[in-house]
Amino acid sequence: MALLAGSANEQCTVALDGTGGDHLDTRPVVDAVRFALAMYPSLYLIVFGSSQLELDLTKAGVNKKRFEFRLAQQSIPQDEPPRSVLTNFRHSAMVQALECVKSGQAQAMLSSGGTGPLVCLARHILGVQHLSAAKAKLKEKLGVPGRGGAVRPCFAARIPVGPQRFALMLDLGANATCTPSDLFDFACLGHACAELSLERPHPRLAVLNVGVELGKGNALVQRTKELLEQDRSLQFTGFIEANRIFNDDADVIVTDGFTGNVALKAAEGVANLYANSSGMKKVFAKMARPDWLLPWQYNGSVLLGVNGIVVKSHAAAGKEALAVAMVEAARAAQSNLASKMQEALAAQ
């Protein structure tokens, strides 16, 4: 399920923010921890959360040799403003989990907390990666405002495009408002990640749009197209419509975080309609929907562009989906995704 397949024989420590998500009780987190430890024998967890979570983990009989609990009662609200996040929540589970990655106590962290707070803190605590000098000069030459080569981090996830075949889609919610420069960064990040995780030496890259015709779309996608057409190191194939994202038309699909999040959740909603059918409808729905389209199998979006492995789980994820995200974080860490990404970006 992971972006990169790591060795399951090497122990990997993942710091878990156990305070995020939409659940009012701790049972989904406890069950997810049990499932993840069973799924991935080399996984070790540092769990941050409330005293109730600690009590429930003990009651559930989770193997104490496989996890460590650290008390973190403070939880960050989903919509907390960035300035407040940086100054008022230094003892929160999210901050402490990220600090574990920075200090090397953990190789990855996972949170179901708010997207805004997580991205803000990850950038602040871990720092961001940089494009190669050639890419930065290309931006400057094309008159695109840059950040000294620093990339705009974004959430990427694998999406199924057939049995055992995947594409990458980004951004999926880290940046609601984007510039052409940001989408160019996402394209570079996606290109590097697809080469590593999908093992595609020349990944096909497309921009999500309302049509495939060259003149379609708003100023953002049109300017992004112009930028990508000037970069000969990227195999830019043009535009892709939302009804084709699961059809293997591209290896990397680039969009702004607002559009990407809406598109993905709309697709998940349709899949859930099939899953929640009743009577004979449920039977036929199961026959019509292939197993590789089950959404919970793909929970866990990796924040590309930061100096560490940060994985975001859906806030409303069930226990199976949350367990999958824990394993996703472990495998990405064991494969040294963050360091390999920076090497790939520098070589572009």
Phi, psi and omega in degrees: 000344192277161175299322174228144183267108178270174178278126182284357182268347181262125182298137179229132181258127178242129176272125185249122171280103184270012182254350183276182178095174183265358185283139180273341178241174186264356186300318177301323179292316179299313180296321179295320177300315180298315181296315183297317179295327177286322181290327188228092187301335182268005181280133173235135185245140164253108187261124176254133180178195184279167177297330177294321177296319178299316180297317182291325175296320178294315179298325182284352178072028178295134183303114184290348176279350184255355180207159174233136179255137176230127184291129177210089185287336186281128179239140182269124176303149185303324186251027181294133179297148183306316182298319178293322180300318184287334187252334189249000186228041183292341181253013181287160179297322181297313180297315183294324178294318177294322178297328177298321178291316181298320183278349181089002177292331177229151180266351179199163174224154181227137178217145171255012183285188184298140181297312181302307178301319182295315180295316180301313182290321180298318179295319183289316186277318186264336184082165185250161179271174186229148173286164176292162178299325180295318179293318180297320179292324178297317176302313182297319180296324182273004177073032179258121178302129180243187180233044181066027180093347179292135182273161172267111181299152181209159178271131178235145177216151173285139173237141183285136176234015179155172179301119179058029176227137189222160171232166176253138175234134182201143004271150181244027173138355181288329186226103182289325179246126185229158174250166174303325177299320179296314180295329174296317176300315180299321179297317179295317178296315180296320178300312180296317182292322179294322177299321182280310190272325180265353180057044177252110183296331179224073185298138177283130186241131179225154178254130180292132185210174180276357178192165181264350179295143186300330182270358182283156172102169181276182183297327182297308183288328179293317179291323178297319178302317180298320180293314184292328178293337180274348182263103184286349180278348180254137178269077181280124185254357179113213184263159175221141178267159185298331181285359180243005186291339179259015187251016177061035176275345181207155176268333179226125179244120186254136176200172175282161185296327180293308182295318181297319180293318179296315181298316182292318181290328175296318178295319178296323179297318178295317179298321180291329175299319176296314184294330185260015175294161181236161176061219181293333178300322180294320179298311182290326178296318179294323178292326184280330184264120177293152182299331184287357178260005179294119188299323186297339180292344187242021179293142178112103176256131182270133178277099179281147176101000175248160184273065179164166180269115178234123182238134179253125174261152174302139181298327182261017184297140174283178185297321179295315181295321179293322177296319178300319180295324177297317179293322176303315180296318181295316182291320178297321179291316181295335178270004180055045185302314185298312181291323178291326177297315181295322177298318181293319179297318182292334183271350183290000000 
